[in-house]
Amino acid sequence: MQQATSRQLYAYWDRVRNGRVAPRRFEIEPSGIAGVLPETFIAEGGGRLGYRFRLAGTRICEQFGRELRGADLLSLWDKADRDAVSSLLHTVFSDAAVGYGRFHAYSCANRQASFEFVLLPLIHTGEIVNRILGAITAIEPPFWLGAEPLLRQEIVELNLHWPDGVPAFMAQGGGEVVSIGARRFRVLEGGLSEAGE
């Protein structure tokens, strides 16, 4: 996470969670993240409805040229990238990991802007992660951003981070970063061990 918005939101989320898997939704106070609210969102996840935006900051909606509340977060990407983002979101929800990455977005005039995003697990009801607090931030925003709606997005990099270390079911060592074309992935060793090991 390189952008100030991502780092500030992560630091606030980590402080509120206070060593727990994730903070509760009602513990997130808008006043605590007032400076980054225009670039933040909350989405609910899982099931047939996908990952719907419950709230989306004004800057995000302006840049995409539409109101995102109620839209599926996965609808921002085409099929190939949607599968990769869905896998990332699944891990955020099932393992309480932090997801983050970068993407390029293209306007109707095919102008390109680069973005960073972060996905932080939240617990709304019950004891499992069922919401995310996130941010989408332009990297060196071009002058035209907000005047031309963004129509197409392309994932550049996806990452997972466990605030308290790699989960016990994964191998030690933190994994290896692998680049495939313009994309980078973190590969963690793991799998089934044979009996007696």
VOGU-340642 format. One record per residue (C-alpha): residue number from 1; residue in one letter; x, y, z. Coordinates in steps of 0.02 Angstrom, whole numbers. Each point is the difference from the previous one (the first is absolute). Layout:
! residues N
<seq:NUM | type:A | X:X | Y:Y | Z:Z>
...
This chain:
! residues 197
<seq:1 | type:M | X:0 | Y:0 | Z:0>
<seq:2 | type:Q | X:82 | Y:158 | Z:-62>
<seq:3 | type:Q | X:-136 | Y:133 | Z:-2>
<seq:4 | type:A | X:-32 | Y:110 | Z:152>
<seq:5 | type:T | X:-186 | Y:-41 | Z:0>
<seq:6 | type:S | X:33 | Y:-188 | Z:5>
<seq:7 | type:R | X:129 | Y:16 | Z:139>
<seq:8 | type:Q | X:-109 | Y:117 | Z:104>
<seq:9 | type:L | X:-154 | Y:-111 | Z:-17>
<seq:10 | type:Y | X:100 | Y:-156 | Z:41>
<seq:11 | type:A | X:77 | Y:82 | Z:155>
<seq:12 | type:Y | X:-172 | Y:56 | Z:61>
<seq:13 | type:W | X:-76 | Y:-173 | Z:-33>
<seq:14 | type:D | X:145 | Y:-86 | Z:90>
<seq:15 | type:R | X:-16 | Y:115 | Z:149>
<seq:16 | type:V | X:-188 | Y:-30 | Z:14>
<seq:17 | type:R | X:16 | Y:-188 | Z:-19>
<seq:18 | type:N | X:121 | Y:1 | Z:148>
<seq:19 | type:G | X:72 | Y:-175 | Z:-29>
<seq:20 | type:R | X:-164 | Y:-81 | Z:-51>
<seq:21 | type:V | X:-30 | Y:-83 | Z:-168>
<seq:22 | type:A | X:-98 | Y:153 | Z:-58>
<seq:23 | type:P | X:-92 | Y:147 | Z:77>
<seq:24 | type:R | X:-189 | Y:9 | Z:4>
<seq:25 | type:R | X:-88 | Y:109 | Z:-128>
<seq:26 | type:F | X:-76 | Y:114 | Z:133>
<seq:27 | type:E | X:174 | Y:36 | Z:71>
<seq:28 | type:I | X:52 | Y:90 | Z:-159>
<seq:29 | type:E | X:-28 | Y:185 | Z:33>
<seq:30 | type:P | X:-6 | Y:115 | Z:-152>
<seq:31 | type:S | X:84 | Y:136 | Z:104>
<seq:32 | type:G | X:151 | Y:-115 | Z:21>
<seq:33 | type:I | X:29 | Y:-6 | Z:-188>
<seq:34 | type:A | X:-74 | Y:169 | Z:-51>
<seq:35 | type:G | X:148 | Y:45 | Z:-108>
<seq:36 | type:V | X:-17 | Y:-155 | Z:-109>
<seq:37 | type:L | X:-190 | Y:-24 | Z:-2>
<seq:38 | type:P | X:-20 | Y:55 | Z:-183>
<seq:39 | type:E | X:111 | Y:-147 | Z:-53>
<seq:40 | type:T | X:-72 | Y:-133 | Z:116>
<seq:41 | type:F | X:-141 | Y:-124 | Z:-17>
<seq:42 | type:I | X:-87 | Y:-140 | Z:95>
<seq:43 | type:A | X:-58 | Y:-156 | Z:-90>
<seq:44 | type:E | X:-93 | Y:-154 | Z:59>
<seq:45 | type:G | X:46 | Y:-168 | Z:-67>
<seq:46 | type:G | X:-41 | Y:-174 | Z:-45>
<seq:47 | type:G | X:-142 | Y:-98 | Z:-72>
<seq:48 | type:R | X:-90 | Y:27 | Z:-164>
<seq:49 | type:L | X:2 | Y:189 | Z:18>
<seq:50 | type:G | X:189 | Y:8 | Z:-16>
<seq:51 | type:Y | X:87 | Y:142 | Z:90>
<seq:52 | type:R | X:-119 | Y:148 | Z:2>
<seq:53 | type:F | X:56 | Y:177 | Z:42>
<seq:54 | type:R | X:-96 | Y:58 | Z:154>
<seq:55 | type:L | X:86 | Y:170 | Z:-2>
<seq:56 | type:A | X:119 | Y:78 | Z:-126>
<seq:57 | type:G | X:96 | Y:162 | Z:24>
<seq:58 | type:T | X:-38 | Y:151 | Z:-108>
<seq:59 | type:R | X:170 | Y:2 | Z:-85>
<seq:60 | type:I | X:-14 | Y:-183 | Z:-51>
<seq:61 | type:C | X:-174 | Y:29 | Z:-75>
<seq:62 | type:E | X:57 | Y:158 | Z:-90>
<seq:63 | type:Q | X:148 | Y:-90 | Z:-76>
<seq:64 | type:F | X:-104 | Y:-147 | Z:-60>
<seq:65 | type:G | X:-136 | Y:118 | Z:-61>
<seq:66 | type:R | X:-141 | Y:-86 | Z:92>
<seq:67 | type:E | X:-74 | Y:-37 | Z:170>
<seq:68 | type:L | X:75 | Y:-165 | Z:58>
<seq:69 | type:R | X:-111 | Y:-31 | Z:151>
<seq:70 | type:G | X:-92 | Y:-164 | Z:-32>
<seq:71 | type:A | X:116 | Y:-51 | Z:-143>
<seq:72 | type:D | X:105 | Y:-157 | Z:8>
<seq:73 | type:L | X:184 | Y:37 | Z:34>
<seq:74 | type:L | X:44 | Y:-138 | Z:-124>
<seq:75 | type:S | X:-94 | Y:91 | Z:-138>
<seq:76 | type:L | X:147 | Y:120 | Z:-14>
<seq:77 | type:W | X:103 | Y:-134 | Z:-88>
<seq:78 | type:D | X:-20 | Y:-111 | Z:-153>
<seq:79 | type:K | X:-9 | Y:-190 | Z:14>
<seq:80 | type:A | X:186 | Y:-43 | Z:15>
<seq:81 | type:D | X:36 | Y:131 | Z:131>
<seq:82 | type:R | X:-167 | Y:-28 | Z:86>
<seq:83 | type:D | X:52 | Y:-179 | Z:41>
<seq:84 | type:A | X:165 | Y:59 | Z:74>
<seq:85 | type:V | X:-83 | Y:137 | Z:104>
<seq:86 | type:S | X:-135 | Y:-123 | Z:56>
<seq:87 | type:S | X:135 | Y:-119 | Z:62>
<seq:88 | type:L | X:83 | Y:143 | Z:95>
<seq:89 | type:L | X:-166 | Y:52 | Z:77>
<seq:90 | type:H | X:-38 | Y:-180 | Z:48>
<seq:91 | type:T | X:163 | Y:-6 | Z:99>
<seq:92 | type:V | X:-35 | Y:167 | Z:83>
<seq:93 | type:F | X:-170 | Y:-63 | Z:57>
<seq:94 | type:S | X:46 | Y:-179 | Z:44>
<seq:95 | type:D | X:172 | Y:27 | Z:78>
<seq:96 | type:A | X:-14 | Y:182 | Z:60>
<seq:97 | type:A | X:149 | Y:45 | Z:-110>
<seq:98 | type:V | X:31 | Y:176 | Z:-63>
<seq:99 | type:G | X:-7 | Y:13 | Z:-189>
<seq:100 | type:Y | X:81 | Y:137 | Z:-100>
<seq:101 | type:G | X:61 | Y:34 | Z:-175>
<seq:102 | type:R | X:10 | Y:114 | Z:-149>
<seq:103 | type:F | X:-99 | Y:19 | Z:-160>
<seq:104 | type:H | X:-5 | Y:107 | Z:-156>
<seq:105 | type:A | X:-165 | Y:81 | Z:-48>
<seq:106 | type:Y | X:-46 | Y:66 | Z:-172>
<seq:107 | type:S | X:-119 | Y:140 | Z:-45>
<seq:108 | type:C | X:-120 | Y:5 | Z:-148>
<seq:109 | type:A | X:141 | Y:93 | Z:-94>
<seq:110 | type:N | X:118 | Y:-143 | Z:47>
<seq:111 | type:R | X:101 | Y:108 | Z:118>
<seq:112 | type:Q | X:84 | Y:-98 | Z:140>
<seq:113 | type:A | X:7 | Y:32 | Z:187>
<seq:114 | type:S | X:82 | Y:-111 | Z:131>
<seq:115 | type:F | X:-78 | Y:-45 | Z:167>
<seq:116 | type:E | X:41 | Y:-89 | Z:162>
<seq:117 | type:F | X:-134 | Y:-87 | Z:103>
<seq:118 | type:V | X:-7 | Y:-80 | Z:171>
<seq:119 | type:L | X:-128 | Y:-122 | Z:73>
<seq:120 | type:L | X:-13 | Y:-14 | Z:190>
<seq:121 | type:P | X:-112 | Y:-131 | Z:85>
<seq:122 | type:L | X:-144 | Y:54 | Z:113>
<seq:123 | type:I | X:-127 | Y:-94 | Z:104>
<seq:124 | type:H | X:-176 | Y:70 | Z:-14>
<seq:125 | type:T | X:-106 | Y:-137 | Z:80>
<seq:126 | type:G | X:47 | Y:-163 | Z:82>
<seq:127 | type:E | X:181 | Y:-50 | Z:19>
<seq:128 | type:I | X:60 | Y:-16 | Z:-179>
<seq:129 | type:V | X:64 | Y:127 | Z:-125>
<seq:130 | type:N | X:-148 | Y:59 | Z:-105>
<seq:131 | type:R | X:49 | Y:177 | Z:-50>
<seq:132 | type:I | X:155 | Y:87 | Z:-64>
<seq:133 | type:L | X:63 | Y:176 | Z:27>
<seq:134 | type:G | X:96 | Y:52 | Z:-153>
<seq:135 | type:A | X:79 | Y:143 | Z:-95>
<seq:136 | type:I | X:32 | Y:37 | Z:-183>
<seq:137 | type:T | X:131 | Y:134 | Z:-28>
<seq:138 | type:A | X:68 | Y:76 | Z:-160>
<seq:139 | type:I | X:189 | Y:-7 | Z:-17>
<seq:140 | type:E | X:60 | Y:169 | Z:-65>
<seq:141 | type:P | X:-175 | Y:48 | Z:-61>
<seq:142 | type:P | X:-3 | Y:66 | Z:-178>
<seq:143 | type:F | X:-82 | Y:169 | Z:-33>
<seq:144 | type:W | X:-150 | Y:-78 | Z:-90>
<seq:145 | type:L | X:-47 | Y:-122 | Z:139>
<seq:146 | type:G | X:-180 | Y:31 | Z:54>
<seq:147 | type:A | X:-45 | Y:86 | Z:-164>
<seq:148 | type:E | X:3 | Y:-161 | Z:-102>
<seq:149 | type:P | X:-83 | Y:-153 | Z:79>
<seq:150 | type:L | X:105 | Y:-156 | Z:21>
<seq:151 | type:L | X:-71 | Y:-141 | Z:-106>
<seq:152 | type:R | X:128 | Y:-140 | Z:8>
<seq:153 | type:Q | X:121 | Y:-61 | Z:133>
<seq:154 | type:E | X:149 | Y:-117 | Z:-13>
<seq:155 | type:I | X:84 | Y:-80 | Z:151>
<seq:156 | type:V | X:187 | Y:27 | Z:11>
<seq:157 | type:E | X:40 | Y:-76 | Z:171>
<seq:158 | type:L | X:-92 | Y:-92 | Z:139>
<seq:159 | type:N | X:70 | Y:-34 | Z:174>
<seq:160 | type:L | X:-54 | Y:-76 | Z:165>
<seq:161 | type:H | X:63 | Y:48 | Z:172>
<seq:162 | type:W | X:-38 | Y:-76 | Z:169>
<seq:163 | type:P | X:23 | Y:134 | Z:135>
<seq:164 | type:D | X:51 | Y:-129 | Z:130>
<seq:165 | type:G | X:111 | Y:-104 | Z:-116>
<seq:166 | type:V | X:-31 | Y:-139 | Z:-125>
<seq:167 | type:P | X:-144 | Y:-115 | Z:55>
<seq:168 | type:A | X:53 | Y:-161 | Z:84>
<seq:169 | type:F | X:-66 | Y:-109 | Z:-142>
<seq:170 | type:M | X:122 | Y:80 | Z:-120>
<seq:171 | type:A | X:185 | Y:-34 | Z:-12>
<seq:172 | type:Q | X:123 | Y:113 | Z:86>
<seq:173 | type:G | X:107 | Y:121 | Z:-97>
<seq:174 | type:G | X:-131 | Y:123 | Z:-63>
<seq:175 | type:G | X:-7 | Y:-62 | Z:-179>
<seq:176 | type:E | X:79 | Y:54 | Z:-161>
<seq:177 | type:V | X:-52 | Y:140 | Z:-118>
<seq:178 | type:V | X:-26 | Y:-63 | Z:-177>
<seq:179 | type:S | X:-22 | Y:113 | Z:-151>
<seq:180 | type:I | X:-105 | Y:-59 | Z:-147>
<seq:181 | type:G | X:5 | Y:130 | Z:-137>
<seq:182 | type:A | X:-46 | Y:164 | Z:82>
<seq:183 | type:R | X:-80 | Y:-89 | Z:148>
<seq:184 | type:R | X:81 | Y:-51 | Z:163>
<seq:185 | type:F | X:-65 | Y:-136 | Z:116>
<seq:186 | type:R | X:60 | Y:-62 | Z:168>
<seq:187 | type:V | X:15 | Y:-190 | Z:4>
<seq:188 | type:L | X:-2 | Y:-83 | Z:171>
<seq:189 | type:E | X:59 | Y:-178 | Z:18>
<seq:190 | type:G | X:-117 | Y:-118 | Z:87>
<seq:191 | type:G | X:-107 | Y:-151 | Z:-30>
<seq:192 | type:L | X:-23 | Y:-167 | Z:81>
<seq:193 | type:S | X:141 | Y:-79 | Z:95>
<seq:194 | type:E | X:22 | Y:-186 | Z:8>
<seq:195 | type:A | X:-44 | Y:-93 | Z:159>
<seq:196 | type:G | X:141 | Y:-6 | Z:125>
<seq:197 | type:E | X:79 | Y:165 | Z:-51>
